[in-house]
Amino acid sequence: AALNGPGAEAILCPSARFMLTSTIVFNDVNQKLYTQGFPTDDTRAFIKVAHESVVEGINAGNQSGAELRNVIIDGSRPEYGTGLGGLIEWGGSATGQVVEYVKAYEPRGWSVLVVGEGPEPRCSDATIRYNELGPGGRAEYIFADGISLACRNSLVEHNVITDVTDGGIVIFQAPGSLIANNTIRSENRIMFYGISMVDYGPYDGDFRGTRVIGNTLEANGALMRHGIDMGVGVVCSPDAEIVEINYGAVVNDNVLKGDYMGYGFPIRGAKDWTAMGNIDLSNHLTPEVGNEMCFDSPVAPPDGFQLDAEQVAGEFQSEYQSVTFGTAGSMWPIQPIVSEECMGNLIGQDVLTAIRTQSSVPIWEALEATPQGPLLGRCVSVYEPPAFDTSADVMVVVEDCVPLCSNITLWNISEFATADTSNAKFIIQDFDVTCPGLPDSLAPDQKASCVINDYIAPGFQTLNWHGIPGNPASNWGITYPPEG
C-alpha cells in the first residue's frame, strides 16, 4: 500500500479496521495518515499486520514532512513470529516528520518506532509525542525498544511506553534533541533500560545538546535492569577497554519509582556530562547470584546514584558514589523454562526429540525446517520477581533440581518485618504455575523452599538464544542441553 504524490493524505474512518498484507509506504514529501476527527481513544482506526511477510507496518523513510497521527497499530508478533525492522520506520534523510497520538505494540522486529539517522543530509527535527507504545518483545526470546531515536534536533515528549524488553527510549546520540516528560513502565515484562544513552554510533558519541529532562521511570511489576543508563561502559569491563567515550548530554530532573528497579542513574564512560536534580523513589532489587566480582573487585549492589569516578567527567549531583559495576545480564540472569507440551504441539514431537537429543541436524536447521519454528518463543518463558502480599524484603533464588524441576528458595532478609507468603504467586510469563509447600509467613532471616514441577525440561533453565529466528543470515540457534 502506498500514498501517491506530495501532500497526499490517507484519512481513515473512526473504528475502521485494516489488515496489512504489505507495508504502507510514504513515497513523497508531506504525506499524512490519520483517523478523521483525530480521536485519541479506541475509536482510532485500527491497523494490523496480517501476513507473515510484513514486518514494517508503516515506512516513511527519507520523506520530509511525513505525519502519522491518531491510529492504532498491532505488529502481530505473537501470530507471525519475529523479523527484521521496526513496526513504524521513520527518519532517514528527512526533516520535520511527526508521530502523534499513536498506539502501537507487539513489533515483530527490534523496535516499535524507529527514527533513524539516515544518509546525509541526516534526519532532523522529528516530533514524537503523546503516543502509547508497547508491549514489545520478550525478554527470553527477542528484545524490542519502544522508541529508537537517532534523528537530530528532535522532540520526544509525553509518550507512555510500557513493557518493552530492551530500551523504553534508546537514544543514539540524536544531538540537539529534547527527550522530556515521558513515562516508561515495566509492569509484566523485564526491561533492560528505561532510557539508554550507551550507544557510541552513529555520531561517534556526540550527545551535545541532547537533554533528557523530567521523565518518569516506573518499575512497577517487573525488573527494570537500568533506569537511565549513561556512558559506554556501565558493565563489568577493564578500564583499558573504554576507548570510546560518550559526551555532552544533560540528564536532569528525572524520577525513578517502583519496587523492581536495578541500577538507577548509572554513569561510566562519559565526559562533559551533566546529571543534576534527578530523584530516586524506587526500591532496588538485590541480584540473586551472590557476591559478584569484577576483575577481583567486589561489585556494589545496585542503587540510585552510582558512577565510576575514573571513567566520568562532568557535573553530577551530590548523591553519586563511585562504585564497581557488574553486568546486569549475569546479575539478574534470565532463567527460561519451557512447556514441552506446547513445543511438541507447535513444531512436532519428532523435531522436539531431535532438539533434545541433538541426534540429527543442528538445532537451528531443525527449527527452520519447521514452518512454526520462528514461533517457538510462545512456549518459552522466564521467571520474574514473584508477587507477594508483603512489606518485607524477600530474596528469591531459582535453581535446577532433579528430575525436571526448579527449586525455589525464599529468604526474608528483613531485620524486623515478617513476610506474608500466604498468597505468594510466582509469575512466569504466559504460564500459571504453583510452588506448593511454602509456609504462610517467613520470620526475619527465615528461609523456605518449594519446588515447581510444571513446564520444566532439562537444560532450559540455562537455555541460550542466538540471533533472530527466520533470518538465516543471523546464524540463530539455541544451546540445548546447556554447554558445561
N, C-alpha and C positions, 0 to 999 in steps of 0.2 A: 504494500500500500504506500502511496506517495502523495504529497501535496505538490501542486504544479504552479510554477510562476512566482515571481517576487510578490510578497504581501499576501499570498493565498491564505485563507482561513478555513479550518475544519471546525464547524460549530456543531457540537453533539447535543442531542436532546437529553434533558434530565431523565435519569433512571434507564437510559438506553444501555444495552449490553452488546459488546463487540468481542468476538472470538478471533484472535490473531492467528493466521496461518502464514504470515510473513511479517517482517518488521515494518513499522510505519517510519517512513524516511522523509525528513525535511530536505528538499533538494534545491532551495533557493533562499534568498535573504528575506528576513522579516515575516516569515510564515508563522502561523499561530494554530494551536489546537486547544480547545477548551469546551466546557459544558455551558450551554446557553443559560444566561442569568447568573453565572458564577456562583452556584451553590457551594457550601462548604461542608455539607453533611453527606449522608449515604445516598442522596439523590444525584450526586455527581455521576456522570457517565462512567460505566464500568468496562475496562479493557482487560482481557485475559489472554495470556499466551495459551494457545490451543493446538500447538503442533510441536513435535519433538525437534524439528529443525530450527525453531525460533528460540533464541536466547535473548537478543536485544529486542525489547518491546518497542522502543521509540529511539530513533537516532537522528540527531540534528548536528552531527559533527561538521565543523567548518562553515556553518551557516550563521552569519551575524543576525542579531535581532530575533532569533527564534524564541517563541514563547509557548510554554506548556503550563496550563492552569486548570485547576478545579476538575480533576479527573481522578479515578481510582484505577490502579494498575496491579494486577496479580501476575507475578512472574512464573507461577506454577512449578517451582522446583519439586515439591512433593510428588507431582504427577509425572514429570518428564525427566527428572534427574538433573545432573549438572552439565555445565557447558562453559564456554569462554565469552567474556564480555560483561558489560553492565546491563541491568534491566533498562535504565534510561542512560543513553550515551550522549553527553553534551560536551561542549568545549571544542577543541581543535583550533584552527586558525580562524577565530571568530571573536566578535565583541558584542556586548550588550544582550546576552542571552538571559532568559528568565524561566525559572520554575517556581510556581507559587500554588499553594493550596492543593497540592497533590498528595494523595495517599497511595503508597506503593510498598510492596512487600514480596517476600519469597523469590528473590532473584535466582536464576539458575547459575549465574556467574559470580564474579568476585565482589560485586557492589550493587546496591540498589540504584545509586545515582553517581555517575562518573562525570566530572567536569575536568576534562583533560587539558594539558598544556598545548598540544598540537605542534605543528611545524611553524617556522617563522612566516609571518608575524604571529607570535603565540597568543593564545586566548587571553582576554582581559575583560574586566567589568561585567562579570556574571552576577545575577541576583538570584539567590536561593533562599526562600523564606516561607514560613507558615506551612511547611509540609509535615506529613506524618509518615515516617519511614520505618520499615521493619514490621515483623521479624525477618531475618535473613541469615542463611547459613545454618550449619550445625557444628557445634564445637568439635565433635569427633569425626567429622566427615568432610566438610568444606567450610572455609571461612568466608565471610562476606562483610563488607563495610556498609555503613549507612550512606555517607557522603564521602567520595574520594575527590579531593579538591586540589587541582594544580593550576587553576586559572588565576592569573594575576589580578590584583586590584578588585577583588570580588567581595560581595556582601553575602554572608551566610548567617541568617538570624531567625529566631523564633521558630525553629524546627523542633519537632519532638521525634526522637529516634529511640526505638525500643527493640531489645533482643536481637541485635546483630552480633555476630560472633567474632568478628575481627575488630575493626575500629568504628565507633559511632560516627566520628568525623576524623578522617585521616587527611592531614594537611601536608601535601607535597610541596612545601615551602610557600607556594602561591604568594610571592612577595606583594606587599601592599594591601593584603586582604584583611577584612574585619570579620571575625567569627564571634558572634555575640548573642547572648540571651537564648541559647539553645538548651533543651532539656534532653539528657541522654540517660536511658534506664536499662539496667539488666534485671529482668524480672523472672524469666523462665529459661533463659539460655545463657551459658557462660560467655562473657565478653572479654576480649583481650585488652582493648584500650577503650576508654571513654572518648578521649581525644588523643590522637597520635601526632607527635611532631618529631619523629625519629628518622624519617627518610632523608637521605642526602641528595638524591636526584629528584627532579630533573634540573634544578637550578644550583647545583653544587653547594647545597647547604644554606643558601641565601634566604633567610626569613625576614630580611629588613622590611619594616613596615607592616608585617603580619602581626595582628593583635587578636588575642584570644581573651575576651572580656565578658564577665557576667554570666557564664554558662553554669548550669546545674547538672551534676552527675550523681545519679541515684542507683546504688547497688542494693536494690530492694529485696530480691528473692534469689538471685543467682550471683555467682562470683564475678566481679569486675576486677580483672587482674591488675590493671593500671588505670588510675583516674585520668590525669593528663600527663603523658609521658613526654619528656623534653630532652633532646640531645640524642646522639647516635649510639650511646653506649650504656643504656640502662639495663645491663645484663652483666653476668659474671664473665669478664674477659680481661686479658692483660692490658695494662695501660699502653704498652707499645703498639697494640693493635688499633688504637684510636688515632688514626692519621687524618681522618675526615671529620671536620667539626661543623656543626650547625651553628648559625649565628644570626643575631639581630632581632629576635622576636620579643614581644611584650605579652606576658600572661598574668593578668591582674583580675582580682575580684571574682574569681570563680568559687563555687561551693561544692563540696562533697557531702553526700548523705547516704544512709543505708547501713545495713549490718553485714554486708558481704563484699567489702572493699579490700583489695590487696594493697599495692602501693598507691599512695595518694597523688602527690605532685613531685615525682622523682626527676632529678636532673643529672645527667652525666654526658660529657661530650658536647658542651655548648659554651659559646662565648658571646660577649656583648649582648647578654640575655637579661631580661627583667622578669621577675616573678614577685609581685607585691600584692598585699591585700587579699590573698586567697584564704578561704575558710574551710576547715575540716570538721564536719559534724558527723563523720562516719565512724563505724567500728571496723577495725582492720583484722582480717582473718589471719590466724597464725598458720603457716604452712604445716603440712602433715608429714613431712619427710624427715623430721628430726633435726639434728644440728647440721645445717647446710654449711659447706665450706666453699670458699672461692680462692683457689691457689693458696691454701694454708691459712687464709684469713677467715674468721667466722663471719657469716652473713648476718646482717642485722634483720630482725623481724620487721616486716613492712609497717610503715607508719605514714603519717600525713606529709611531712616535710623532710625529705632526705636528698642529699646530693653527695657527689664525690668531689671534695674540695680541690683535689689535684687535677680535675678534668672539667672545671667550670670557671667562668669568669663573667661577672656582671653584678647586678643589683638584686639581692634576694632578701625576703622578709626574715625577721629575726628568729622565727621558729625553726629554720633549717638547721639540720645536724649533718655532719659528714659521716658517711657510712660506707660499708662494703655491700654492694648489691649482689643478689642472687639472680638466677634465671627463672622467670615466672613459670615457664613450661615444666621445669623439673620440681619447682617448689610446690606447685599445685598440679600434680600430674593428672592428666585426663586418664581415667580408668574405664575404658569401654567394656561393655558387656554386650551379649548378643542373644537374640532369640533364635535358636536353631530351627524351631518350627517355622518361624517367619522366613528364614533364609531358604529352607527346603522348599516351601511353597512358592517362593519368588523365583529362584534360579534352578530348582530341581535337585532332587536328592543325589543324583549322580555327580553333579557339579560340586555340591556341598562336600560329598565324600572326597572328591579329588582335592578340594581345597584343604580339607583337614589332614589328609594323609600325604599331600604333595606327591601322589603316586603317578601322576600323568603329566600334563603340560604345566608350565609355570602358572601361578595363581592368576595374574592379570590376564593372561591369554584365555584361561578357562572362563573368567568372568566376561571378558569382552566378546567371547563367542556366544554368550547368552544374551538375548535381547533385553532382558531385565537387569543385566549386570550393573549398569550405572545407578540403579535404584537400590542397591544393596544397603545404602545408608538408612533406609527405612527400618532395617532390622537391628541396627546397632545403636547403642545408647551409652550415656555416661552418667556416673554418679555426680550429683550436685550436693551442696550442703543440705543436710536434712532439715526438715521443718520440725521445730519443737514448740510446744507451749511452755516457754520457759524464759526467765530473765537471767539465768545463769549462763556462763560461758562453757560450752561443751565442745571438746575436740573430738574429731571423728577420724578413725584410721580404717582403711579398706585394704584387706589382704586376701590373696588367693588361699583356698583351702581345698582339701581332697575329700571326696571326689566332686568335681563340678559345682563348686560353691564359692561364695565370698564371705569371709569373716569380717564382721563389723564390730569395732571396739569404740565405745563411747567413754569419754573421760571428762568428768566435771572438774575443770581446772579452776573453778571459782574458789575464793578463800572462805566465803561465808554462805553464799546462796545455794539453795537446794534446787536441782534441775528437775522439773516436772516432765517426765518422759512418757506419761500415760497415753498421750495421743501422738507419739512420735510417728512421723510419716517420712519414709525415705523416698526422695524424689528421683526417679530415673526417667529421663525424657521418653515419652510415649508409652511407658510401661508402668503398670500399677503393681508394685511388689511389696511384700511384707517381710519383716525381720522379727519373727516370733521369739519370745523368751526374754524380752527386756523387762526389768523391774519398772514399777510405776514412777520411781524417782531415783535420783542419784544424789547422795550427800556430797558435800565438798570433798574433792580429791578422790571420789569413788569412781571405779571403772566397772563397766559391764559389757558383755559381748553377746552377739546374736549372729545367726547365720542366714544368709539369703541363698535359697536354692533355685529360685526362678530365673530363667533366661541366662543361665551361666553355661559357658562352654570353655574347654581348656584353652588357655592361651589368650583369650580375648581380653583379660584384664590388662594386658600389655600389647594389645593389637596396635600396629603401626600402619598409618595410611601414607601413601606417597602419590603426589600428583593429582590430577583431575580425571576421574572416570570418563570415558567417552572420547578422550583426546590421546590417541596412541603416541603422539609426539612427546607427551609428558612422562612416558615410561612409568605409568602408575601401577601400583600393586600393593599388596599387604604382606606383612610378615606373619606367618601362621604355620606352625606354632612359633612362639617368640624365640628369637635367637638368644643364645646364652643361657 
